[in-house]
Amino acid sequence: MTPAIELKKIDKSFGAVHANKAIDLTVAKGSIHGIVGENGAGKSTLMSILYGFYQADEGEILVDGKRVDIPDSKTAIAHGIGMVHQHFMLVENFTVLENVVLGAEGGGLLGRGVAKARAELKRLADDYDLRVDPDALIEDLPVGLQQRVEILKALFRGADILILDEPTGVLTPAEADHLFRILRVLRDEGKTVLLITHKLREIMAVTDTVSIMRRGEMVATRKTAETSMTELAELMVGRRVLLRVDKAPREPGRTVMSVRDLTVRDSRGVDVVKNVSFDLREGEIVGIAGVSGNGQSQLIETLAGIRHAVAGRIEVNGTAVDPTRRDIDPSRIRALSVAHVPEDRHRMGLVTRFFEYENAILGYHRDPAYGKGAFLDIKAIRDAARGEIEKYDIRPPNCLLKTANFSGGNQQKIVLAREIERDPAVLLVGQPTRGVDIGAIEFIHRRLVELRDAGKAILLISVELDEIRSLADRVLVMFDGALVGERPPETDEGELGLMMAGVNREAAE
């Protein structure tokens, strides 16, 4: 059978960065083909060339055996290629139907085109188990249903080849399982799916074939049934990788952070954290599991002094903190030996236009080790930064580079090094491995466990349920701003997933 897609000797450079190096890729028609690789391996660049975002410097693209030029996304869609982006491309105050027909309204007679689209949307929803209310506003839909709308958009435009970029990052386990069922239905109906993900468990669960990229090159392609997560990890990184978290049992010590009846209200006047109470003790990692958007971000920002609460009490190392007071800020919290690794390193953790050594002291620039008064000791700052670079294996090992020139994984290491090296009693960590490749994930997990074993208290927030279950000693589940239960990390993934969705097991059964 003629392949759905053939890429031959695709080459692409951005200045001195050689992103794709003579890439060959063949994707069988009616298959689910996974593409994995570390950050900067060239996966997204390759898919962006296929979808018309970028133009290859060299090489050719064949669709159904015919050579094609794809100068833009409109041409890609005309050739039956659709893409579901990691960050959804939806107009939130439009309905499902309006989003689906946007850009494909069917000519001047809008009413007739919309009526035809409604009928086609119903057919697609029934055929592919993609049911969603066509008249619902996007902003009122959970992320799992928003993703269905993105898939429906692509199918409505006639896509036979569907590219999905990190599709499960914001889904509960149950929503991810449902997505996989949809992908299998699409495959069985003759559609071709290209799945970009860093989650090897998903690759093993849903793909037929997997291709591995490393440093801009295609290093291997395997039948999924004939490989393993261990082999894929080694091919991605170029060395052996420990896929599990080695963590011995440890008896926690005294309580170092106590949170009581914490309520946080957003700018719309809506309570986003609702009467939350918990304790954090020495020598333990407490994980907060939940689907993105259920109050975790506001909780950790309040504990770090970035937001203010409307009610509640916090105590850190015996010192009471009133989180409703306007004079509470991150510097006051840091003075209590609390460090914070924010969820979004670009928005809150780094100034990417600054040099690495400048980012290495953000928030700690008044430390006497870095100078006196208004005068900074630049040599001392650079020496400290070089020490952190070596200790945390930050690449390239150059503190005089702009932080924007580091990969996502190395940017994350810069933030972790800055916070951990202050020897905090409490570490608040949001999404520690978001957008981080498998080699850096292994390093970050090992470092967090070392801190826990050294008697530090760690509060971990992550949308990755596997990460929570691997690292945490206790798991708190958050839904709609409230803590809905506490479970040991070995709890069944299905039960945790139901709690994350606000459903108890008895009701589900």
C-alpha positions as CSV (number, residue, x, y, z in Angstrom):
1,M,0.0,0.0,0.0
2,T,1.2,3.5,-0.8
3,P,2.3,5.3,2.4
4,A,0.2,8.1,3.6
5,I,3.3,10.3,4.1
6,E,6.9,10.1,3.0
7,L,9.5,12.6,4.0
8,K,12.7,12.4,2.1
9,K,16.0,14.0,3.2
10,I,14.2,16.9,5.0
11,D,16.7,19.4,6.1
12,K,16.1,22.6,8.1
13,S,18.4,25.1,9.8
14,F,17.6,28.2,11.8
15,G,20.9,30.2,11.7
16,A,23.5,28.1,13.4
17,V,20.9,25.6,14.7
18,H,20.6,22.6,12.5
19,A,17.1,21.5,13.5
20,N,16.5,18.7,11.0
21,K,19.3,16.7,9.4
22,A,18.3,14.8,6.2
23,I,15.2,13.3,7.8
24,D,13.6,10.2,6.2
25,L,10.2,9.2,7.5
26,T,7.5,6.8,6.1
27,V,4.1,6.7,7.7
28,A,1.8,3.8,6.7
29,K,-1.8,4.6,5.7
30,G,-4.4,3.8,8.4
31,S,-1.9,3.6,11.3
32,I,-1.0,5.5,14.5
33,H,2.6,6.5,14.2
34,G,4.4,8.0,17.2
35,I,7.3,10.4,17.1
36,V,9.4,10.8,20.3
37,G,12.6,12.6,21.2
38,E,14.1,15.0,23.7
39,N,13.6,18.7,23.7
40,G,15.3,20.2,20.7
41,A,15.4,16.8,18.9
42,G,13.5,18.4,16.0
43,K,10.1,16.7,16.3
44,S,8.0,19.9,16.2
45,T,10.1,21.4,13.4
46,L,9.5,18.3,11.3
47,M,5.7,18.4,11.9
48,S,5.7,22.2,11.3
49,I,7.2,21.6,7.9
50,L,4.6,18.9,7.1
51,Y,1.8,21.3,8.2
52,G,3.2,24.3,6.3
53,F,4.4,26.5,9.2
54,Y,8.0,26.2,8.0
55,Q,9.6,25.5,4.7
56,A,12.3,22.8,4.4
57,D,15.7,24.0,3.1
58,E,16.1,20.7,1.3
59,G,14.1,17.5,0.8
60,E,10.7,16.5,-0.5
61,I,7.2,15.6,0.9
62,L,5.1,12.9,-0.7
63,V,1.4,12.6,0.2
64,D,-0.3,9.4,-1.1
65,G,2.8,8.8,-3.2
66,K,2.6,12.2,-5.0
67,R,5.2,14.9,-4.4
68,V,3.7,18.1,-3.0
69,D,4.8,21.5,-2.0
70,I,3.2,22.8,1.3
71,P,3.9,26.5,1.6
72,D,1.3,27.1,4.2
73,S,-1.3,25.5,6.4
74,K,-4.1,26.1,4.0
75,T,-2.3,24.0,1.4
76,A,-1.7,21.3,4.0
77,I,-5.4,21.2,4.8
78,A,-6.1,21.0,1.0
79,H,-3.9,17.9,0.9
80,G,-5.9,16.3,3.8
81,I,-3.5,17.1,6.6
82,G,-4.9,18.4,9.9
83,M,-3.2,19.3,13.1
84,V,-4.4,19.5,16.8
85,H,-2.0,21.8,18.6
86,Q,-0.9,21.4,22.2
87,H,-2.5,24.8,23.0
88,F,-5.9,24.8,21.4
89,M,-6.7,27.2,18.6
90,L,-10.3,28.0,19.6
91,V,-12.3,31.1,20.1
92,E,-13.5,30.8,23.6
93,N,-16.7,32.9,23.3
94,F,-17.8,31.1,20.1
95,T,-19.9,28.0,20.1
96,V,-18.6,24.6,19.1
97,L,-20.3,24.9,15.7
98,E,-19.0,28.4,15.1
99,N,-15.4,27.2,15.8
100,V,-15.8,24.2,13.5
101,V,-17.0,26.3,10.5
102,L,-14.7,29.3,11.2
103,G,-12.7,29.8,8.0
104,A,-14.8,27.1,6.1
105,E,-18.2,28.8,6.2
106,G,-19.3,27.6,2.8
107,G,-19.7,30.9,0.9
108,G,-21.9,34.0,1.1
109,L,-25.1,32.2,2.2
110,L,-23.9,31.7,5.8
111,G,-27.2,30.2,7.1
112,R,-27.2,27.4,4.5
113,G,-23.5,26.7,5.2
114,V,-24.1,26.5,8.9
115,A,-27.1,24.2,8.5
116,K,-25.0,21.9,6.3
117,A,-22.1,22.1,8.8
118,R,-24.5,21.1,11.7
119,A,-25.5,18.0,9.9
120,E,-21.9,17.1,9.0
121,L,-20.8,17.7,12.6
122,K,-23.5,15.3,13.8
123,R,-22.3,12.6,11.3
124,L,-18.7,13.0,12.4
125,A,-19.6,12.9,16.1
126,D,-21.5,9.7,15.6
127,D,-19.0,8.0,13.3
128,Y,-16.0,8.8,15.5
129,D,-17.5,8.9,19.0
130,L,-16.7,12.6,19.2
131,R,-20.0,13.8,20.7
132,V,-20.2,17.3,21.9
133,D,-23.0,19.9,22.1
134,P,-22.7,22.0,18.9
135,D,-24.3,25.0,20.6
136,A,-22.1,25.0,23.8
137,L,-19.7,27.8,24.3
138,I,-16.1,26.7,24.2
139,E,-15.3,28.6,27.5
140,D,-18.0,26.4,29.2
141,L,-16.4,23.1,28.1
142,P,-13.8,21.1,30.0
143,V,-10.5,20.6,28.2
144,G,-11.3,17.1,27.1
145,L,-14.3,18.3,25.1
146,Q,-12.3,21.2,23.8
147,Q,-9.9,18.8,22.4
148,R,-12.7,16.9,20.7
149,V,-13.7,20.1,19.0
150,E,-10.1,20.5,17.6
151,I,-10.3,17.0,16.2
152,L,-13.8,17.7,14.7
153,K,-12.4,20.9,13.1
154,A,-9.7,18.9,11.3
155,L,-12.1,16.2,10.2
156,F,-14.7,18.7,9.0
157,R,-12.0,20.1,6.7
158,G,-11.5,16.7,5.2
159,A,-8.3,15.6,7.1
160,D,-7.2,12.0,6.4
161,I,-3.9,12.6,8.2
162,L,-4.1,14.0,11.7
163,I,-1.1,15.4,13.6
164,L,-1.5,15.6,17.4
165,D,1.1,17.5,19.5
166,E,1.3,16.4,23.1
167,P,-2.5,15.7,23.2
168,T,-2.8,14.4,26.8
169,G,-1.0,17.1,28.7
170,V,-4.2,18.6,30.2
171,L,-6.4,15.5,30.4
172,T,-7.4,13.2,33.2
173,P,-6.5,9.5,32.8
174,A,-10.1,8.7,31.9
175,E,-10.1,11.5,29.3
176,A,-6.8,10.3,27.9
177,D,-8.2,6.7,27.6
178,H,-11.2,8.1,25.8
179,L,-8.9,10.0,23.4
180,F,-7.0,6.8,22.7
181,R,-10.3,5.0,21.8
182,I,-11.1,7.8,19.4
183,L,-7.7,7.5,17.8
184,R,-8.2,3.8,17.3
185,V,-11.6,4.4,15.7
186,L,-10.0,7.0,13.4
187,R,-7.3,4.5,12.4
188,D,-9.8,1.7,11.9
189,E,-11.8,4.0,9.6
190,G,-8.7,4.5,7.5
191,K,-7.4,7.7,8.9
192,T,-3.6,8.2,9.6
193,V,-2.5,9.6,13.0
194,L,0.9,11.1,13.8
195,L,1.3,11.4,17.6
196,I,4.0,13.6,19.1
197,T,4.4,12.9,22.8
198,H,7.2,12.5,25.4
199,K,5.1,10.0,27.4
200,L,6.5,6.6,26.6
201,R,3.6,4.8,28.3
202,E,1.2,6.4,25.8
203,I,3.4,5.4,22.9
204,M,3.3,1.8,24.0
205,A,-0.5,1.9,24.6
206,V,-1.8,3.4,21.4
207,T,0.8,3.4,18.5
208,D,1.5,0.9,15.8
209,T,4.9,2.2,15.0
210,V,7.2,4.7,16.7
211,S,10.1,6.8,15.3
212,I,12.8,8.2,17.5
213,M,14.6,11.5,16.9
214,R,17.8,12.7,18.6
215,R,19.6,16.0,18.0
216,G,17.9,16.6,14.7
217,E,18.3,13.1,13.3
218,M,16.0,10.2,12.9
219,V,17.9,7.5,14.7
220,A,15.4,4.6,14.6
221,T,11.9,3.4,13.7
222,R,10.4,0.4,15.6
223,K,7.2,-1.6,15.5
224,T,5.7,-0.7,18.9
225,A,5.0,-4.4,19.7
226,E,8.7,-5.2,19.2
227,T,10.2,-2.6,21.4
228,S,10.0,-1.4,25.1
229,M,10.0,1.8,27.0
230,T,13.6,1.1,28.1
231,E,14.8,0.8,24.6
232,L,12.9,3.9,23.4
233,A,14.4,5.9,26.3
234,E,17.9,4.8,25.5
235,L,17.4,5.6,21.8
236,M,16.1,9.1,22.7
237,V,18.9,10.0,25.1
238,G,21.8,8.0,23.8
239,R,22.5,6.3,27.1
240,R,20.7,4.2,29.7
241,V,17.9,6.0,31.5
242,L,16.3,5.1,34.8
243,L,12.6,5.2,34.1
244,R,11.5,4.6,37.7
245,V,12.0,6.8,40.7
246,D,14.2,5.1,43.3
247,K,12.7,6.2,46.7
248,A,13.1,4.4,50.0
249,P,10.4,4.7,52.7
250,R,11.0,7.5,55.1
251,E,9.3,8.5,58.3
252,P,8.4,12.2,58.1
253,G,9.4,14.6,60.9
254,R,7.8,17.6,62.5
255,T,5.3,19.8,60.7
256,V,7.0,22.8,58.9
257,M,4.1,24.2,57.0
258,S,0.5,24.2,58.2
259,V,-2.4,25.6,56.0
260,R,-5.8,26.1,57.5
261,D,-9.1,27.1,55.8
262,L,-7.4,28.8,52.9
263,T,-9.7,30.5,50.5
264,V,-8.5,32.5,47.4
265,R,-10.7,34.6,45.1
266,D,-9.8,35.6,41.6
267,S,-10.3,38.9,39.8
268,R,-13.8,38.0,38.8
269,G,-14.8,37.4,42.4
270,V,-14.9,33.6,42.0
271,D,-13.5,31.4,44.8
272,V,-10.7,29.4,43.1
273,V,-9.3,27.8,46.3
274,K,-12.0,26.8,48.7
275,N,-11.4,26.2,52.4
276,V,-8.2,24.2,51.9
277,S,-6.3,22.7,54.9
278,F,-3.3,20.4,55.1
279,D,0.1,19.9,56.8
280,L,3.5,19.5,55.2
281,R,6.2,17.7,57.3
282,E,10.0,17.4,57.2
283,G,11.3,14.6,54.9
284,E,8.2,14.1,52.8
285,I,6.9,14.9,49.4
286,V,3.2,15.8,49.3
287,G,1.7,15.7,45.8
288,I,-1.4,17.6,44.7
289,A,-3.1,15.8,41.8
290,G,-5.7,17.5,39.7
291,V,-6.6,18.5,36.2
292,S,-5.1,21.8,35.2
293,G,-7.4,24.7,36.2
294,N,-8.8,23.3,39.4
295,G,-7.1,25.8,41.8
296,Q,-3.6,24.3,42.1
297,S,-1.9,27.2,40.5
298,Q,-3.6,29.7,42.7
299,L,-2.9,27.6,45.8
300,I,0.9,27.4,45.2
301,E,1.1,31.1,44.3
302,T,-0.7,32.0,47.5
303,L,1.7,29.9,49.6
304,A,4.6,31.6,47.8
305,G,3.3,35.1,48.6
306,I,2.4,36.0,45.0
307,R,-1.4,36.0,45.6
308,H,-3.4,37.1,48.6
309,A,-6.2,35.0,50.2
310,V,-9.5,36.2,51.4
311,A,-9.5,33.9,54.4
312,G,-7.3,31.3,56.1
313,R,-4.1,30.9,58.1
314,I,-0.6,29.7,57.2
315,E,2.2,28.8,59.7
316,V,5.8,28.2,58.5
317,N,8.4,26.9,61.0
318,G,6.3,28.2,63.9
319,T,5.8,31.7,62.4
320,A,2.2,32.7,61.7
321,V,1.5,34.3,58.3
322,D,-1.7,36.0,57.5
323,P,-2.2,35.4,53.7
324,T,-4.9,38.1,53.5
325,R,-2.5,40.9,54.4
326,R,-1.3,43.1,51.5
327,D,2.2,43.4,52.8
328,I,2.8,39.7,52.4
329,D,5.0,39.2,49.3
330,P,7.4,36.6,48.0
331,S,10.4,38.2,49.7
332,R,8.6,37.8,53.1
333,I,7.9,34.2,52.4
334,R,11.5,33.5,51.2
335,A,12.8,34.9,54.5
336,L,10.9,32.0,56.2
337,S,13.1,29.5,54.3
338,V,10.4,28.8,51.6
339,A,11.6,28.4,48.0
340,H,9.3,28.4,45.0
341,V,9.8,26.8,41.5
342,P,6.9,28.3,39.5
343,E,4.7,26.4,37.1
344,D,5.5,28.7,34.2
345,R,9.3,29.3,34.1
346,H,9.0,31.8,31.3
347,R,6.3,34.0,32.8
348,M,7.4,33.8,36.5
349,G,10.7,32.0,36.8
350,L,13.1,33.6,34.3
351,V,13.8,36.7,32.4
352,T,14.9,35.1,29.2
353,R,16.7,38.2,27.8
354,F,18.9,38.2,30.9
355,F,22.2,36.3,31.1
356,E,22.2,32.9,32.9
357,Y,24.2,34.3,35.8
358,E,21.6,37.1,36.2
359,N,18.7,34.6,36.3
360,A,20.7,32.6,38.8
361,I,20.2,35.2,41.5
362,L,16.7,36.5,40.7
363,G,14.9,37.1,44.0
364,Y,18.1,36.6,46.0
365,H,20.1,39.6,44.6
366,R,20.2,41.2,48.1
367,D,22.0,38.2,49.6
368,P,25.2,39.6,51.2
369,A,27.2,36.9,49.3
370,Y,26.5,38.9,46.1
371,G,27.5,42.4,47.2
372,K,26.7,45.2,49.6
373,G,23.9,47.8,49.3
374,A,23.3,48.9,45.7
375,F,26.6,47.4,44.5
376,L,26.7,43.8,43.2
377,D,29.8,41.6,43.2
378,I,29.5,40.4,39.6
379,K,32.5,38.0,39.9
380,A,30.9,36.4,43.0
381,I,27.6,36.0,41.1
382,R,29.3,34.5,38.1
383,D,31.4,32.1,40.2
384,A,28.2,30.9,42.0
385,A,26.4,30.5,38.7
386,R,29.3,28.4,37.3
387,G,29.1,26.2,40.4
388,E,25.4,25.6,39.9
389,I,26.0,24.9,36.2
390,E,28.4,22.2,37.0
391,K,26.4,20.7,39.9
392,Y,23.1,20.6,37.9
393,D,24.7,19.6,34.5
394,I,23.3,22.7,32.8
395,R,24.1,22.8,29.1
396,P,25.8,24.6,27.5
397,P,28.0,25.3,30.5
398,N,28.2,29.0,30.0
399,C,26.8,31.5,32.4
400,L,27.4,34.4,30.0
401,L,24.8,33.1,27.5
402,K,21.3,34.7,27.4
403,T,18.9,32.4,29.1
404,A,16.7,32.3,25.9
405,N,19.5,30.3,24.3
406,F,19.1,27.3,26.7
407,S,16.6,24.4,26.0
408,G,13.5,24.1,28.1
409,G,15.0,21.4,30.2
410,N,18.1,23.4,31.0
411,Q,16.1,26.5,31.7
412,Q,14.2,24.4,34.3
413,K,17.5,23.3,35.8
414,I,18.5,27.0,36.2
415,V,15.3,27.7,38.2
416,L,15.7,24.5,40.3
417,A,19.4,25.3,41.0
418,R,18.6,28.8,42.1
419,E,15.9,27.7,44.5
420,I,17.3,24.5,45.9
421,E,20.8,25.9,46.5
422,R,19.3,28.3,49.1
423,D,18.8,25.2,51.3
424,P,15.1,25.9,52.0
425,A,13.1,24.1,54.7
426,V,10.1,24.1,52.3
427,L,10.2,23.8,48.6
428,L,7.0,24.6,46.6
429,V,7.3,23.0,43.1
430,G,4.9,23.6,40.3
431,Q,5.0,21.3,37.2
432,P,8.7,20.4,37.7
433,T,9.1,18.6,34.4
434,R,6.7,20.4,32.1
435,G,8.2,20.5,28.6
436,V,11.3,18.7,29.8
437,D,12.9,15.8,28.0
438,I,13.4,12.4,29.5
439,G,17.1,12.8,30.5
440,A,16.3,16.0,32.4
441,I,13.2,14.4,34.0
442,E,15.4,11.7,35.5
443,F,17.8,14.3,36.9
444,I,15.0,16.5,38.4
445,H,13.3,13.5,40.0
446,R,16.5,12.3,41.6
447,R,17.3,15.7,43.0
448,L,13.8,16.1,44.5
449,V,14.1,12.7,46.2
450,E,17.6,13.7,47.6
451,L,16.1,16.8,49.1
452,R,13.3,14.8,50.7
453,D,15.9,12.4,52.1
454,A,17.8,15.4,53.5
455,G,14.8,16.3,55.6
456,K,13.2,19.0,53.4
457,A,9.5,19.3,53.0
458,I,8.3,19.4,49.4
459,L,4.9,20.4,48.0
460,L,4.6,19.1,44.5
461,I,1.9,20.1,42.0
462,S,1.8,18.3,38.6
463,V,-0.8,17.4,36.0
464,E,1.3,14.3,35.3
465,L,-0.4,11.6,37.5
466,D,2.5,9.2,36.9
467,E,4.9,11.8,38.3
468,I,2.8,12.4,41.4
469,R,2.4,8.7,42.1
470,S,6.2,8.1,41.6
471,L,7.5,11.0,43.8
472,A,4.9,11.6,46.4
473,D,4.6,10.0,49.9
474,R,1.1,11.3,50.2
475,V,-1.3,12.4,47.4
476,L,-3.9,15.1,47.9
477,V,-6.5,15.4,45.1
478,M,-7.9,18.7,44.1
479,F,-11.1,19.4,42.2
480,D,-12.9,22.7,41.6
481,G,-10.7,24.5,44.1
482,A,-11.2,22.1,47.0
483,L,-9.3,19.1,48.4
484,V,-11.5,16.1,47.8
485,G,-9.4,13.4,49.5
486,E,-6.0,12.1,50.5
487,R,-4.7,8.8,49.1
488,P,-1.4,6.8,49.3
489,P,0.6,7.0,46.0
490,E,0.0,3.3,45.2
491,T,-3.7,4.0,44.8
492,D,-5.3,2.8,41.6
493,E,-4.9,5.3,38.8
494,G,-8.5,4.9,37.9
495,E,-9.7,5.9,41.4
496,L,-7.4,8.9,41.4
497,G,-8.7,9.9,37.9
498,L,-12.3,9.7,39.1
499,M,-11.5,11.9,42.1
500,M,-9.7,14.4,39.8
501,A,-12.9,14.5,37.8
502,G,-15.0,15.1,40.9
503,V,-16.6,11.6,40.8
504,N,-16.4,9.1,43.6
505,R,-16.0,5.4,42.8
506,E,-19.4,4.4,44.3
507,A,-21.2,6.9,42.1
508,A,-19.2,5.9,39.0
509,E,-20.1,2.2,39.6
